[in-house]
Amino acid sequence: MYICKKDMMTITEKYIVDTYSSIFDGLTTISKIELLEKLANSLKKSNNSKKNDFFNSFGAFGSDKSAEEIVSEIKESRKFT
């Protein structure tokens, strides 16, 4: 369950929400329902993608070379002037 407290939003976020809210007032009921569905789907995606991005970052660098070889290549490629 997600509880959103308006006090936790920044002033900019409150302004954005109020601005979009005034735009939505002119929409039909069907358009508002469609908008709600898309917003709900984006919330589901963002929660899952953040978690997945975190876990996918482990072991993201793959190589057949040993750590010593990789470190050696990095050091050799450095150019100091």
N, C-alpha and C positions, 0 to 999 in steps of 0.2 A: 504494500500500500504506500502510495506516494502522497505526502502532505506538503503542499506549497504554501508558505507563509509570505505574504506580500512584504512584510518587514525585512525579509532576507534578500529582497531584490535591490539592485542599485538604482539610483535615480534614473540613469539611462535606460535600464531595463523596464522600469515602471512607465517611462515615457513611450517606449516602443510598444509595450502591451496596450497602453491607452490609445495610441495612434491606430494600431491595427484593430482594436475593438471598435473604434468609430467607423472604420472602413467596413467592418463586417456587419454593421447595423443595416446597410443597404442591400445585403445579400438575401436571396430567398432561403427558405427553410431547407430545401434540398441542397443548395450550395453550402450552407452552414454544416449540414450533416457530412457532406463529402469532405469539407475542410477538417472537421473533427476526426474523421477516419484517417486522413493523411497525416494529421498531427500525431495521432495515437501511434500510427505505424512508424513515424520518424522517431518517436520516443523509444519504441521497442528496439529499433535498429541502433540508436545511439547507445543505449545501455549495453546491448550485446556486443557491439563493435568495440567499445572501450575495453571491455573485459577481454575480448578476443585479441585485440591489438596488444594488450599487455602480455598475455600468455604466448602469443605468436612471436613476440620479440625475443624470447629465449631460444638460443640456438639458431638465430636467424642467419648468422654468417656460417656458411658451409665451405669447407675446403679439404682437399686431401693432404695438404701440406701440414707439417708439424707446426706448433706454435713458435718454435725457435726459427724455422724457415721464414715464417710470416714476419716475425719481428726483424729478422735480418734484412728482408726485402724492403721493409718500411724504412729502416735506418739507411740503407744504401740509396734509396730514392730521394732522400732529403738533400736539398741544395741550399747551402748557406752562403750568403755573399757579404 
